[in-house]
Amino acid sequence: MTENLSKRQSEIIHSAIKLIGEGGIQALTIKNLSAEIGIAESALYRHFKSKTEVLSALLDYLGSFIISHYENVHTLDVSSFKKIEMMISGQLKIFAENPPYAVVILSDGLYKNEKSLYSRIFSVMERAKSTFIKIIEEGRDRGELRKDVSSEQLAFIIMGSIRLTVTQWSLSDFSFDLRKRGEILVKTLKTLIQSSSNLQTISN
């Protein structure tokens, strides 16, 4: 768990994020990482046995950051769609302020070749999906969200839309305002998932 990391391990993780931000995932090597921190490669290996271990810790750190945001929003006393809006805008704000986070999370090719990394990404996705489903089901019970589509499918629509938006932003070399694009996304999702009795609130 990230709270059990030593001070040096935390430094290594944040240096790894910096390298990825500057040169992409391919820039993250033990040689580059040790040079960035200013220690010998042998010293770095005392904290992490391999690049995969560094990435595992990095994914745990990013995953706990995002899931913590989601779960905190879930506890708020606001409408179900307001929670969804806050979850989306909060996650996009995290990425907008830290573009390397998006690069790490979206590096599918890397995870497919490393089962331990893939399992960590999958775990984060499942926890995020679970939180969305809980909020959607609460909204359906209150008559706020549509009931003719399953909660799981609505969660997939929301999460897929977030991922596509962040992917486009990353592939465009972060050329547009991610938060503003997120505002457009939220309005579109509101139209798609609100119950018909609440559609008049879309323009509010």
Secondary structure, 3 states (H helix, E strand, C coil): CHHHCCHHHHHHHHHHHHHHHHHCHHHCCHHHHHHHHCCCHHHHCCCCCCHHHHHHHHHHHHHHHHHHHHHHHHCCCCCHHHHHHHHHHHHHHHHHHCHHHHHHHCCHHHHHCCHHHHHHHHHHHHHHHHHHHHHHHHHHHCCCECCCCCHHHHHHHHHHHHHHHHHHHHHCCCCCCHHHHHHHHHHHHHHHHECHHHHHHCCC
